[in-house]
Amino acid sequence: MSPERLTPAQARRVALAAQGFGRPAPTRPVGMRDLVSLTHRLGQLQIDSINVVTRAHFVPTFSRLGPYDPALLERAAFSAPRRLFEYWGHAASLLDVDLEPLLRFRMREGAHAWGGVDAVARANPALVDLVRREIAERGPLSARQLEVEHGQDARERDHWGWNWSAVKTVLEWLFYVGEVSSARRNSQFERVYDIPDRVLPAAVRARPTPSPEESVRGLVRRAAVALGVATEPALRDYFRTRPGATQQAVAELVESGELLTVTVGDQTRPWYLWHEARLPRRVHARALLSPFDSMVFERARLEALFGFTYRIEIYVPGPRRVYGYYVYPFLLGDRFVARVDLKADRANGVLRVLSAWVEDGVDPWEVAAELAAELASMAAWQGLSDVEVLPRGDLAAALEAAVRVS
């Protein structure tokens, strides 16, 4: 496919297909091969500590493949042979393990941009040496274990950031610079650290380290594959590469023919199309997306392609929130047609819709029927027996009626 111009509808279909939407769900249970194929396509699954329905990194696979066993993802990330590893991609993420060599340049640059963490580590060289030695000799260990064993009460914390202790801050610094890795997450969702040689596959560790320029070009290439069509800022945002280095990488990929410069609709800024991107005639998608889904990473692209304005309101004080605390966009066909604020009430076995909102220009009753079916699927996947809709939002009444008859 080598068009010079895409209509907005074409660009939407390219973007959705690149992200794995619109393909028929497996008729058999989702297996490791399905999961690996998807995570290789996306490159990363963002991690977030908030758990109102389930943790963010579990949701993208459900959104694209339907109900699956989350233990599959845990195994891919935290058991040998590891297909994923934890590091900083778009944010804290489970990344395709093949990306590890491309991220070593970030590790070698150090955490200088992370001022507070870097300052604590450099001000405490003896503590850095102690923590490094403890992990090497006794890992895997959590920060909490080291705090207790070395007399630093986990509750006695200074202002290192995120209310971290000095031990936790040093561990995060070592994690950023690649001297320790995340062996797993414990039951409190805390990282458990070990040395990379005991975490990452030996074959990955043995690969040569690309230059910083090669690394950024490789990351932009993977971003282009995952996005299908994107602006330079969106390509940059995917793995949070720096502007100058990203712009150079984009120019080189255009020169090599891997990226094609295209116009989308009547927009004047350039867009870049991955040369092997699919342009399906239709996209039959129906999915609830986590607020941290890679499809919605870059909000300007989301708005330009879909006319969908989306902001995470987690950190907005409750009375000032427009839509809710943890709002899932709802994708139907090739458009985002609604959004719902969800919470799992596990004590009562209920997936609760705290508010539901429909986008302009779509039939709320049609949307409600499809959304009710997707909510029922999500509830069953989470082991919940019922869906309850509270009367907030302009879609709530239609959705409540659809849930009642579904």
C-alpha positions as CSV (number, residue, x, y, z in Angstrom):
1,M,0.0,0.0,0.0
2,S,1.6,3.3,-1.1
3,P,-1.1,6.1,-1.1
4,E,-0.1,9.7,-0.9
5,R,-3.4,10.6,0.8
6,L,-5.7,8.7,3.3
7,T,-9.2,9.7,4.1
8,P,-9.8,9.9,7.9
9,A,-11.9,6.7,7.7
10,Q,-9.0,4.9,5.9
11,A,-6.5,6.2,8.5
12,R,-8.8,5.0,11.3
13,R,-8.9,1.5,9.9
14,V,-5.2,1.4,9.4
15,A,-4.6,2.5,13.0
16,L,-7.1,0.0,14.4
17,A,-5.7,-2.9,12.3
18,A,-2.2,-2.1,13.4
19,Q,-3.3,-2.3,17.0
20,G,-4.9,-5.7,16.5
21,F,-8.6,-4.7,16.5
22,G,-11.2,-6.1,14.2
23,R,-9.8,-9.6,13.8
24,P,-12.0,-12.5,14.7
25,A,-11.5,-13.6,18.3
26,P,-10.1,-17.1,18.6
27,T,-12.8,-19.8,18.7
28,R,-10.6,-21.8,21.0
29,P,-9.1,-20.7,24.4
30,V,-6.5,-17.9,24.0
31,G,-3.1,-19.5,24.1
32,M,0.5,-18.3,24.6
33,R,1.1,-18.1,20.9
34,D,-1.9,-15.6,20.6
35,L,-0.6,-13.6,23.5
36,V,3.0,-13.4,22.2
37,S,1.8,-12.4,18.7
38,L,-0.3,-9.6,20.2
39,T,2.4,-8.3,22.5
40,H,5.0,-8.4,19.7
41,R,2.6,-6.3,17.6
42,L,2.0,-3.8,20.4
43,G,5.5,-3.8,21.8
44,Q,4.4,-3.0,25.3
45,L,1.6,-3.2,27.8
46,Q,1.6,-0.3,30.2
47,I,1.4,-1.0,33.9
48,D,-0.5,1.0,36.4
49,S,-1.0,0.4,40.1
50,I,-4.7,1.3,40.2
51,N,-7.0,-1.7,40.4
52,V,-10.7,-0.8,40.1
53,V,-11.7,-3.6,37.7
54,T,-8.3,-5.2,37.0
55,R,-4.8,-3.9,36.5
56,A,-4.2,-2.0,33.3
57,H,-1.7,-4.4,31.7
58,F,-4.3,-7.2,31.7
59,V,-6.9,-5.3,29.7
60,P,-5.4,-4.9,26.2
61,T,-5.4,-8.6,25.6
62,F,-9.0,-8.9,26.6
63,S,-9.9,-5.9,24.4
64,R,-8.4,-7.5,21.3
65,L,-8.8,-11.3,21.9
66,G,-11.7,-11.5,24.3
67,P,-11.8,-13.4,27.6
68,Y,-8.5,-15.2,28.4
69,D,-6.6,-16.5,31.5
70,P,-4.6,-13.6,33.0
71,A,-2.2,-16.2,34.3
72,L,-1.0,-16.5,30.7
73,L,0.3,-13.0,30.8
74,E,1.9,-13.5,34.2
75,R,3.7,-16.5,32.9
76,A,4.9,-14.6,29.8
77,A,6.2,-11.8,31.9
78,F,7.6,-13.5,35.0
79,S,8.4,-17.1,34.2
80,A,11.1,-18.6,32.0
81,P,11.3,-18.5,29.1
82,R,10.3,-14.8,29.4
83,R,8.5,-13.3,26.5
84,L,8.1,-9.9,28.2
85,F,10.2,-7.9,30.7
86,E,9.4,-4.9,32.8
87,Y,11.1,-1.6,32.1
88,W,10.3,2.0,31.0
89,G,8.7,2.2,27.6
90,H,5.9,4.6,27.1
91,A,5.8,4.5,30.9
92,A,6.4,1.6,33.3
93,S,5.5,-1.3,31.0
94,L,5.7,-5.0,30.2
95,L,7.7,-4.9,27.0
96,D,8.5,-7.4,24.3
97,V,11.7,-9.0,25.5
98,D,13.3,-8.4,22.0
99,L,13.2,-4.7,22.7
100,E,15.7,-5.0,25.6
101,P,18.8,-4.3,23.5
102,L,17.1,-1.2,22.0
103,L,16.5,0.2,25.5
104,R,20.1,-0.2,26.8
105,F,21.0,3.3,25.6
106,R,18.3,4.6,28.0
107,M,19.8,2.5,30.9
108,R,23.3,3.8,30.0
109,E,22.2,7.4,30.0
110,G,21.2,6.9,33.6
111,A,18.3,8.4,35.5
112,H,19.6,12.0,35.2
113,A,16.3,13.2,34.0
114,W,14.7,11.7,37.1
115,G,16.2,14.4,39.3
116,G,15.1,13.3,42.8
117,V,15.8,9.6,42.3
118,D,19.2,10.3,40.8
119,A,20.1,12.8,43.5
120,V,19.3,10.3,46.3
121,A,21.3,7.5,44.7
122,R,24.3,9.7,44.1
123,A,24.2,11.1,47.6
124,N,24.2,7.6,49.1
125,P,27.0,5.6,47.4
126,A,27.3,3.2,50.4
127,L,23.6,2.4,50.3
128,V,23.8,1.8,46.5
129,D,26.7,-0.6,47.0
130,L,24.8,-2.4,49.8
131,V,21.6,-2.8,47.8
132,R,23.5,-3.8,44.7
133,R,25.4,-6.5,46.7
134,E,22.2,-7.8,48.5
135,I,20.3,-8.2,45.2
136,A,23.3,-10.0,43.6
137,E,23.8,-12.3,46.5
138,R,20.3,-12.9,47.7
139,G,17.8,-11.8,45.0
140,P,15.0,-11.8,44.2
141,L,14.1,-9.3,47.0
142,S,11.5,-6.6,47.4
143,A,12.3,-3.1,48.7
144,R,10.2,-3.9,51.8
145,Q,12.4,-6.9,52.6
146,L,15.5,-4.8,52.4
147,E,14.0,-2.0,54.4
148,V,13.1,-4.3,57.3
149,E,16.3,-6.3,57.3
150,H,18.5,-3.1,57.3
151,G,16.6,-1.2,60.0
152,Q,14.8,1.3,57.7
153,D,11.2,1.2,58.7
154,A,9.1,1.3,55.6
155,R,6.9,3.9,57.3
156,E,9.8,6.3,58.0
157,R,10.1,7.9,54.6
158,D,11.4,11.3,53.5
159,H,10.4,13.3,50.5
160,W,12.2,11.2,47.8
161,G,9.1,11.1,45.7
162,W,6.0,8.9,45.8
163,N,6.7,8.7,49.5
164,W,9.5,6.3,48.8
165,S,12.2,5.3,51.3
166,A,15.9,5.7,50.4
167,V,16.2,1.9,49.8
168,K,13.3,1.9,47.4
169,T,14.6,5.0,45.7
170,V,18.1,3.4,45.2
171,L,16.4,0.2,43.9
172,E,14.4,2.2,41.4
173,W,17.6,4.0,40.3
174,L,19.4,0.6,39.8
175,F,16.3,-0.6,37.9
176,Y,16.4,2.4,35.6
177,V,20.1,2.1,34.8
178,G,19.7,-1.6,34.2
179,E,21.7,-3.0,37.1
180,V,18.7,-4.8,38.5
181,S,15.5,-6.1,36.8
182,S,12.0,-6.9,37.9
183,A,11.8,-10.6,38.6
184,R,8.0,-10.4,39.3
185,R,5.4,-8.4,41.2
186,N,4.4,-9.6,44.6
187,S,0.9,-9.8,46.1
188,Q,1.1,-6.1,47.0
189,F,2.0,-5.3,43.4
190,E,5.5,-4.3,44.5
191,R,8.5,-5.0,42.2
192,V,10.7,-7.9,43.4
193,Y,14.2,-7.2,42.1
194,D,16.9,-9.5,40.8
195,I,20.0,-9.2,38.6
196,P,19.3,-9.1,34.9
197,D,21.3,-12.3,34.2
198,R,18.8,-14.2,36.4
199,V,15.7,-12.5,34.8
200,L,16.3,-12.0,31.1
201,P,16.9,-14.8,28.5
202,A,20.6,-15.5,28.0
203,A,20.1,-15.1,24.2
204,V,18.7,-11.6,24.7
205,R,21.5,-10.7,27.1
206,A,24.1,-11.9,24.6
207,R,22.9,-9.6,21.7
208,P,25.1,-6.7,20.8
209,T,24.1,-3.3,22.1
210,P,23.1,-1.0,19.2
211,S,24.2,2.6,19.1
212,P,21.8,5.2,20.5
213,E,20.9,6.3,17.0
214,E,20.2,2.7,16.0
215,S,18.2,2.2,19.2
216,V,16.0,5.1,18.6
217,R,15.5,4.1,14.9
218,G,14.5,0.6,16.1
219,L,12.1,2.0,18.6
220,V,10.5,4.4,16.1
221,R,10.2,1.5,13.7
222,R,8.4,-0.6,16.3
223,A,6.2,2.3,17.1
224,A,5.3,2.7,13.4
225,V,4.4,-1.0,13.2
226,A,2.2,-0.7,16.3
227,L,0.5,2.6,15.2
228,G,0.1,2.0,11.5
229,V,-0.2,5.7,10.7
230,A,1.0,8.5,13.0
231,T,2.5,11.9,13.2
232,E,6.0,12.3,14.4
233,P,4.9,13.4,17.9
234,A,2.8,10.2,18.2
235,L,5.8,8.0,17.0
236,R,7.9,9.8,19.6
237,D,5.4,9.4,22.4
238,Y,5.0,5.6,21.9
239,F,8.4,4.8,23.6
240,R,9.0,8.4,24.8
241,T,12.0,9.0,22.6
242,R,13.5,12.5,22.4
243,P,12.4,14.9,19.8
244,G,15.6,15.5,17.9
245,A,16.6,11.8,17.8
246,T,13.0,10.8,16.8
247,Q,13.0,13.3,14.0
248,Q,16.3,12.0,12.7
249,A,15.0,8.4,12.9
250,V,11.8,9.3,11.0
251,A,13.8,11.0,8.3
252,E,16.0,7.9,7.9
253,L,13.0,5.6,7.8
254,V,11.4,7.7,5.1
255,E,14.6,7.6,3.1
256,S,14.7,3.8,3.4
257,G,11.1,3.5,2.3
258,E,9.9,2.0,5.6
259,L,7.8,5.1,6.4
260,L,5.7,6.7,3.7
261,T,4.7,10.4,4.0
262,V,1.0,10.8,3.6
263,T,-1.7,13.4,4.1
264,V,-4.7,12.5,6.2
265,G,-7.9,14.3,5.2
266,D,-7.4,18.0,5.0
267,Q,-4.8,18.1,7.7
268,T,-1.7,20.0,6.7
269,R,0.9,18.4,9.0
270,P,2.6,15.3,7.7
271,W,1.6,11.8,8.7
272,Y,3.8,8.7,8.4
273,L,2.4,5.4,7.2
274,W,4.2,2.1,7.9
275,H,5.0,0.6,4.5
276,E,3.5,-2.8,5.4
277,A,0.4,-1.4,7.2
278,R,-2.9,-3.1,6.4
279,L,-5.9,-1.1,5.1
280,P,-8.9,-3.3,5.7
281,R,-12.1,-2.5,3.9
282,R,-14.0,-2.6,7.3
283,V,-13.1,-3.0,10.9
284,H,-15.7,-4.8,13.0
285,A,-14.4,-4.0,16.5
286,R,-16.2,-4.0,19.8
287,A,-14.0,-3.3,22.8
288,L,-13.6,-1.6,26.1
289,L,-10.2,0.0,26.4
290,S,-8.2,0.7,29.6
291,P,-7.2,4.3,30.0
292,F,-3.6,3.1,29.6
293,D,-4.2,1.2,26.3
294,S,-1.6,1.9,23.6
295,M,-4.5,2.8,21.2
296,V,-5.1,5.9,23.3
297,F,-1.6,6.8,24.3
298,E,-1.3,10.0,22.3
299,R,-4.4,12.1,22.7
300,A,-3.8,14.5,19.8
301,R,-3.7,11.6,17.4
302,L,-6.8,10.1,18.9
303,E,-8.7,13.3,18.5
304,A,-7.4,13.9,15.0
305,L,-8.4,10.4,13.7
306,F,-11.5,9.7,15.7
307,G,-12.8,13.0,16.9
308,F,-12.7,11.6,20.4
309,T,-11.5,13.9,23.2
310,Y,-10.3,11.8,26.1
311,R,-8.5,12.7,29.3
312,I,-7.8,10.6,32.4
313,E,-9.4,12.2,35.4
314,I,-7.9,10.0,38.1
315,Y,-6.0,12.9,39.6
316,V,-8.8,15.4,39.2
317,P,-10.7,16.1,42.4
318,G,-14.0,14.2,42.5
319,P,-16.3,17.2,42.2
320,R,-14.4,18.5,39.1
321,R,-14.5,15.3,37.1
322,V,-16.6,15.4,34.0
323,Y,-16.9,11.6,33.2
324,G,-15.5,9.8,36.2
325,Y,-12.5,8.3,38.0
326,Y,-11.5,5.4,35.8
327,V,-13.2,5.7,32.5
328,Y,-13.0,3.1,29.7
329,P,-13.5,4.3,26.1
330,F,-15.9,2.0,24.1
331,L,-14.9,1.2,20.6
332,L,-17.6,0.1,18.1
333,G,-16.7,-0.6,14.5
334,D,-14.1,2.1,13.7
335,R,-15.3,4.8,16.1
336,F,-15.2,5.5,19.8
337,V,-18.9,5.8,20.6
338,A,-19.1,5.9,24.4
339,R,-17.3,5.9,27.6
340,V,-18.0,4.3,31.0
341,D,-16.6,4.7,34.5
342,L,-16.3,1.1,35.9
343,K,-15.7,-0.5,39.2
344,A,-15.7,-4.1,40.3
345,D,-17.6,-4.8,43.5
346,R,-16.1,-8.3,44.2
347,A,-17.8,-8.7,47.5
348,N,-21.2,-8.6,45.7
349,G,-20.1,-10.1,42.4
350,V,-21.0,-7.0,40.4
351,L,-19.4,-5.0,37.7
352,R,-20.7,-1.5,38.5
353,V,-21.1,1.2,35.8
354,L,-20.8,4.4,37.8
355,S,-21.5,6.6,34.8
356,A,-22.1,6.1,31.1
357,W,-21.8,8.6,28.3
358,V,-22.5,8.5,24.6
359,E,-20.7,10.4,21.9
360,D,-22.6,12.9,19.6
361,G,-24.0,11.6,16.4
362,V,-24.6,7.9,17.3
363,D,-27.7,6.0,18.2
364,P,-27.7,5.6,22.0
365,W,-29.9,2.5,21.9
366,E,-27.7,0.7,19.4
367,V,-24.6,1.6,21.4
368,A,-26.3,0.5,24.6
369,A,-27.1,-2.9,23.3
370,E,-23.5,-3.5,22.1
371,L,-22.0,-2.0,25.2
372,A,-24.2,-4.2,27.4
373,A,-22.9,-7.3,25.7
374,E,-19.3,-6.2,26.1
375,L,-19.8,-5.4,29.8
376,A,-21.4,-8.8,30.3
377,S,-18.3,-10.4,28.7
378,M,-15.9,-8.3,30.9
379,A,-17.9,-9.2,34.0
380,A,-17.7,-12.9,33.2
381,W,-14.0,-12.6,32.5
382,Q,-13.5,-11.1,35.9
383,G,-15.6,-13.7,37.6
384,L,-18.5,-11.3,38.3
385,S,-22.0,-12.5,37.9
386,D,-23.9,-9.2,37.3
387,V,-23.7,-5.7,35.7
388,E,-25.3,-2.8,37.5
389,V,-25.8,0.6,35.9
390,L,-26.1,3.7,38.1
391,P,-28.2,6.6,36.9
392,R,-25.4,9.0,35.9
393,G,-24.5,10.1,32.3
394,D,-26.5,10.6,29.2
395,L,-26.3,6.9,28.2
396,A,-27.2,5.5,31.6
397,A,-30.9,5.0,31.0
398,A,-30.5,3.2,27.7
399,L,-27.6,1.1,29.0
400,E,-29.6,0.1,32.1
401,A,-32.5,-1.0,29.9
402,A,-30.1,-3.0,27.6
403,V,-28.4,-4.7,30.6
404,R,-31.8,-5.6,32.0
405,V,-32.8,-7.5,28.8
406,S,-29.4,-9.0,27.9
